[in-house]
Amino acid sequence: RAAREAGAVIRQAWWSGAESEVKATKSNTVDLVTETDQKCEELVASVILGDFPGDRIIGEETSGSEKYDAPGAGPTWTVDPIDGTTNFVHRFPQSCVIIAYLEGGEPCVGVVFDPIADELFWATKGGGAYLENPHLSSPLRLKASSTHTLARAVVSMEVGYGRDEASIALVSGALAKIMRTGVRSVRMAGSTGLNMAYVAAGRLSAAFEHGDWERGKGPKIWDFAAGKLIVAEAGGVTRDLLGGAGELDLMGRSQFSACTAELAEELLELLQ
């Protein structure tokens, strides 16, 4: 309900053309914030706290760029009101609302809602991952692709917000390595949440984004907590991009997901 209500606000702003001005920037001049971001996070928080007043919320707009405390054992929600704000500002249809519910520091419910396409991706721990959209009479259970080699893969990567030489070298180097394998195709769509949902849905074979706290770059917990569960429940895998075969670190600043363990191993070996 919270995701759909926030999505309605995004959709109205999108189609009315009202959101043409950037309200502020965060880490640098390409890390954007709009009034709709802030309005949607407040709306989602009010819905959640209305039903669960004692729960903790870690939100993108309220937590800012500071390093936040890790989710503890208690009930915690992560919220990204508009993942893909730059896309939203420029009317590129790849933005979403991301909400995850965690217990014991791990996601139990994950939701990614694309309000422009009206597609709702969701999962519950142990209950599977599903897609709802106007073309489906009932929720469609998601199954990640069986692709196990880069030669047959469509991979999504992101340039991120870094414009320094080190960031440019990292992204361009990774792209060159992947292209040399004869990969089927590479995408850069600008939304971590949708990238991970698309891996779960079989639309992408893998998706990743570099980052770390030291450089202050990369996605954060509200970008990938929901996706981690959705990918896993669809039969895919998530990994720590910086740590080899380890699980995706919710307190890290990088994201890696793939449809199969074989593809994950091949791509990680290439990137590390």
LUMTI-498673 format. One record per residue (C-alpha): residue in one letter; x, y, z; residue number from 0. Coordinates in steps of 0.2 Angstrom, whole numbers, always signed. Layout:
# residues N
{site "a",{X,Y,Z},NUM}
...
# end
This chain:
# residues 272
{site "r",{+0,+0,+0},0}
{site "a",{+14,+12,+5},1}
{site "a",{+23,+9,-12},2}
{site "r",{+7,+11,-22},3}
{site "e",{+3,+27,-13},4}
{site "a",{+20,+35,-16},5}
{site "g",{+19,+28,-34},6}
{site "a",{+3,+38,-37},7}
{site "v",{+12,+54,-31},8}
{site "i",{+27,+50,-43},9}
{site "r",{+15,+47,-58},10}
{site "q",{+5,+63,-55},11}
{site "a",{+21,+73,-55},12}
{site "w",{+28,+64,-70},13}
{site "w",{+13,+66,-81},14}
{site "s",{+9,+84,-75},15}
{site "g",{+27,+90,-79},16}
{site "a",{+27,+98,-62},17}
{site "e",{+44,+91,-57},18}
{site "s",{+56,+100,-68},19}
{site "e",{+67,+108,-55},20}
{site "v",{+80,+100,-44},21}
{site "k",{+77,+104,-26},22}
{site "a",{+95,+100,-20},23}
{site "t",{+110,+89,-23},24}
{site "k",{+118,+77,-11},25}
{site "s",{+136,+70,-13},26}
{site "n",{+139,+80,-29},27}
{site "t",{+130,+90,-43},28}
{site "v",{+124,+74,-51},29}
{site "d",{+117,+66,-36},30}
{site "l",{+99,+74,-36},31}
{site "v",{+85,+77,-24},32}
{site "t",{+68,+83,-29},33}
{site "e",{+52,+89,-19},34}
{site "t",{+44,+73,-24},35}
{site "d",{+58,+62,-16},36}
{site "q",{+55,+70,+0},37}
{site "k",{+36,+70,-1},38}
{site "c",{+36,+52,-5},39}
{site "e",{+47,+47,+9},40}
{site "e",{+36,+56,+21},41}
{site "l",{+21,+48,+14},42}
{site "v",{+29,+30,+15},43}
{site "a",{+35,+33,+33},44}
{site "s",{+18,+39,+39},45}
{site "v",{+9,+24,+32},46}
{site "i",{+22,+12,+40},47}
{site "l",{+22,+21,+57},48}
{site "g",{+3,+22,+57},49}
{site "d",{+3,+3,+57},50}
{site "f",{+19,-1,+66},51}
{site "p",{+23,+15,+77},52}
{site "g",{+38,+7,+86},53}
{site "d",{+47,+1,+70},54}
{site "r",{+63,+9,+64},55}
{site "i",{+64,+17,+47},56}
{site "i",{+81,+20,+37},57}
{site "g",{+76,+31,+23},58}
{site "e",{+87,+39,+9},59}
{site "e",{+81,+57,+12},60}
{site "t",{+81,+56,+31},61}
{site "s",{+98,+47,+33},62}
{site "g",{+107,+58,+20},63}
{site "s",{+125,+54,+15},64}
{site "e",{+131,+49,+33},65}
{site "k",{+135,+32,+38},66}
{site "y",{+120,+25,+47},67}
{site "d",{+119,+12,+61},68}
{site "a",{+116,-6,+55},69}
{site "p",{+99,-13,+56},70}
{site "g",{+98,-22,+73},71}
{site "a",{+87,-37,+78},72}
{site "g",{+72,-27,+79},73}
{site "p",{+59,-23,+65},74}
{site "t",{+67,-11,+53},75}
{site "w",{+61,-4,+36},76}
{site "t",{+72,+3,+22},77}
{site "v",{+64,+16,+10},78}
{site "d",{+70,+24,-6},79}
{site "p",{+56,+35,-11},80}
{site "i",{+63,+37,-29},81}
{site "d",{+77,+26,-35},82}
{site "g",{+82,+33,-51},83}
{site "t",{+79,+52,-47},84}
{site "t",{+90,+57,-62},85}
{site "n",{+79,+47,-73},86}
{site "f",{+63,+54,-65},87}
{site "v",{+70,+72,-67},88}
{site "h",{+73,+69,-86},89}
{site "r",{+57,+59,-89},90}
{site "f",{+67,+43,-93},91}
{site "p",{+55,+29,-88},92}
{site "q",{+66,+19,-76},93}
{site "s",{+62,+25,-58},94}
{site "c",{+54,+15,-44},95}
{site "v",{+49,+15,-25},96}
{site "i",{+59,+3,-15},97}
{site "i",{+53,-4,+2},98}
{site "a",{+61,-18,+13},99}
{site "y",{+56,-25,+30},100}
{site "l",{+70,-33,+40},101}
{site "e",{+71,-43,+55},102}
{site "g",{+87,-49,+63},103}
{site "g",{+96,-38,+50},104}
{site "e",{+90,-48,+35},105}
{site "p",{+75,-43,+23},106}
{site "c",{+59,-53,+26},107}
{site "v",{+49,-43,+14},108}
{site "g",{+54,-33,-2},109}
{site "v",{+45,-22,-13},110}
{site "v",{+50,-13,-29},111}
{site "f",{+36,-3,-38},112}
{site "d",{+38,+5,-55},113}
{site "p",{+24,+18,-55},114}
{site "i",{+26,+23,-74},115}
{site "a",{+25,+5,-80},116}
{site "d",{+13,+0,-66},117}
{site "e",{+24,-15,-61},118}
{site "l",{+25,-21,-43},119}
{site "f",{+39,-34,-39},120}
{site "w",{+38,-41,-22},121}
{site "a",{+44,-56,-12},122}
{site "t",{+42,-63,+6},123}
{site "k",{+56,-74,+14},124}
{site "g",{+52,-92,+9},125}
{site "g",{+37,-87,+0},126}
{site "g",{+43,-84,-18},127}
{site "a",{+45,-68,-28},128}
{site "y",{+31,-61,-39},129}
{site "l",{+26,-48,-52},130}
{site "e",{+10,-39,-53},131}
{site "n",{+5,-28,-68},132}
{site "p",{-11,-23,-77},133}
{site "h",{-8,-36,-90},134}
{site "l",{-8,-51,-78},135}
{site "s",{-24,-58,-70},136}
{site "s",{-15,-64,-55},137}
{site "p",{+3,-62,-48},138}
{site "l",{+16,-70,-59},139}
{site "r",{+29,-80,-49},140}
{site "l",{+46,-75,-54},141}
{site "k",{+60,-86,-60},142}
{site "a",{+78,-80,-64},143}
{site "s",{+86,-85,-81},144}
{site "s",{+96,-100,-82},145}
{site "t",{+110,-91,-91},146}
{site "h",{+127,-97,-85},147}
{site "t",{+139,-89,-97},148}
{site "l",{+143,-71,-102},149}
{site "a",{+142,-75,-120},150}
{site "r",{+123,-77,-118},151}
{site "a",{+121,-64,-105},152}
{site "v",{+113,-46,-104},153}
{site "v",{+122,-37,-90},154}
{site "s",{+117,-21,-82},155}
{site "m",{+130,-10,-74},156}
{site "e",{+130,+8,-68},157}
{site "v",{+141,+23,-69},158}
{site "g",{+136,+30,-52},159}
{site "y",{+139,+48,-46},160}
{site "g",{+158,+48,-46},161}
{site "r",{+166,+59,-59},162}
{site "d",{+184,+59,-53},163}
{site "e",{+197,+50,-63},164}
{site "a",{+197,+34,-51},165}
{site "s",{+178,+32,-53},166}
{site "i",{+179,+34,-72},167}
{site "a",{+194,+22,-73},168}
{site "l",{+184,+9,-63},169}
{site "v",{+168,+10,-73},170}
{site "s",{+177,+11,-90},171}
{site "g",{+189,-4,-85},172}
{site "a",{+174,-15,-80},173}
{site "l",{+165,-11,-96},174}
{site "a",{+180,-15,-107},175}
{site "k",{+183,-32,-98},176}
{site "i",{+165,-37,-100},177}
{site "m",{+164,-32,-118},178}
{site "r",{+180,-42,-122},179}
{site "t",{+171,-58,-117},180}
{site "g",{+159,-57,-131},181}
{site "v",{+144,-53,-119},182}
{site "r",{+127,-52,-128},183}
{site "s",{+124,-35,-122},184}
{site "v",{+126,-22,-108},185}
{site "r",{+114,-10,-101},186}
{site "m",{+115,+6,-90},187}
{site "a",{+97,+11,-85},188}
{site "g",{+100,+20,-69},189}
{site "s",{+90,+11,-56},190}
{site "t",{+97,-2,-44},191}
{site "g",{+80,-7,-38},192}
{site "l",{+74,-11,-56},193}
{site "n",{+90,-19,-61},194}
{site "m",{+89,-32,-47},195}
{site "a",{+70,-34,-50},196}
{site "y",{+74,-37,-69},197}
{site "v",{+87,-50,-64},198}
{site "a",{+73,-59,-54},199}
{site "a",{+61,-58,-68},200}
{site "g",{+74,-65,-81},201}
{site "r",{+75,-49,-91},202}
{site "l",{+93,-46,-86},203}
{site "s",{+106,-60,-83},204}
{site "a",{+116,-50,-70},205}
{site "a",{+118,-32,-63},206}
{site "f",{+131,-24,-53},207}
{site "e",{+137,-7,-46},208}
{site "h",{+154,-2,-38},209}
{site "g",{+156,+8,-23},210}
{site "d",{+163,+10,-6},211}
{site "w",{+162,+20,+10},212}
{site "e",{+179,+27,+9},213}
{site "r",{+176,+36,-8},214}
{site "g",{+158,+40,-3},215}
{site "k",{+151,+32,-18},216}
{site "g",{+139,+18,-23},217}
{site "p",{+122,+11,-18},218}
{site "k",{+116,+9,+0},219}
{site "i",{+105,-2,+10},220}
{site "w",{+89,+6,+4},221}
{site "d",{+94,+3,-14},222}
{site "f",{+97,-16,-13},223}
{site "a",{+89,-24,+3},224}
{site "a",{+73,-27,-6},225}
{site "g",{+81,-33,-22},226}
{site "k",{+92,-45,-12},227}
{site "l",{+77,-54,-6},228}
{site "i",{+68,-53,-23},229}
{site "v",{+82,-60,-32},230}
{site "a",{+85,-74,-20},231}
{site "e",{+67,-79,-20},232}
{site "a",{+67,-80,-39},233}
{site "g",{+82,-92,-38},234}
{site "g",{+95,-80,-42},235}
{site "v",{+111,-75,-31},236}
{site "t",{+118,-60,-24},237}
{site "r",{+136,-57,-19},238}
{site "d",{+148,-45,-11},239}
{site "l",{+156,-37,-26},240}
{site "l",{+172,-33,-16},241}
{site "g",{+173,-49,-6},242}
{site "g",{+172,-63,-18},243}
{site "a",{+160,-77,-14},244}
{site "g",{+153,-69,+1},245}
{site "e",{+134,-64,+2},246}
{site "l",{+129,-46,-2},247}
{site "d",{+133,-35,+13},248}
{site "l",{+119,-24,+17},249}
{site "m",{+130,-11,+25},250}
{site "g",{+142,-11,+10},251}
{site "r",{+141,+1,-4},252}
{site "s",{+141,-10,-19},253}
{site "q",{+128,-22,-27},254}
{site "f",{+130,-38,-37},255}
{site "s",{+116,-50,-42},256}
{site "a",{+115,-64,-55},257}
{site "c",{+103,-77,-62},258}
{site "t",{+115,-91,-58},259}
{site "a",{+130,-95,-47},260}
{site "e",{+140,-100,-63},261}
{site "l",{+137,-83,-71},262}
{site "a",{+141,-75,-54},263}
{site "e",{+157,-84,-53},264}
{site "e",{+163,-79,-71},265}
{site "l",{+158,-61,-69},266}
{site "l",{+165,-59,-52},267}
{site "e",{+182,-66,-57},268}
{site "l",{+182,-54,-71},269}
{site "l",{+178,-39,-61},270}
{site "q",{+190,-42,-46},271}
# end
